[in-house]
Amino acid sequence: MKSLSILTRYADKVPELEWIEPVGDISDLLPREWGLYLFKDKITGRVDYIGSATGRKGLYQRLRNQHLQPKYKKSVFRLKVERGFTAEIPECSAEYIRENYWLAVLPVPEHISIIKALEQILIFEYSPKFNSETTKHNHGFNRTPESSGPAKPGEFGGGAG
């Protein structure tokens, strides 16, 4: 299948990604194309968040103008950091991320379905703590034979609803 080979090609690139420190102006390091981004804790070395960028200016827009921009108030990653730590205002969480995380970007100039599928695969593989809601509650994507029984009608994998 064509899509599986595309997904494998990009997934195989993840261990080789270059991790950068997101301090100062990193505009020149952020591609203007679609793709995925990963935030890794500098102390634990654990990937704590994986996201996708499919907007008009791709990774550049999502990272520079949202996650790393103190004035932007709707960053899901920053809101989760705030809940998980003592940062109380968005300005503090953006600063906290810049000081405590490495950033890697993976340009994926493919159909949005490939990007979203790859994001889910990487979230499944890395189990990032700030993506936990995605893996646990995303329409049954985390369903296993040991989970709470068969999917209900209308859920992923279930009958007609």
Secondary structure, 3 states (H helix, E strand, C coil): CHHHHHHHHHHCCHHHCCCECCCCCCHHHCCCCCEEEEEEECCCCCEEEEEEECCCCHHHHHHHHHHCCCCCCCCHHHHHHHHHCCCCCHHHHHHHHHHHEEEEEEECCCCHHHHHHHHHHHHHHHCCHHHHHHHHHCCCCCCCCCCCCCCCCCCCCCCCC
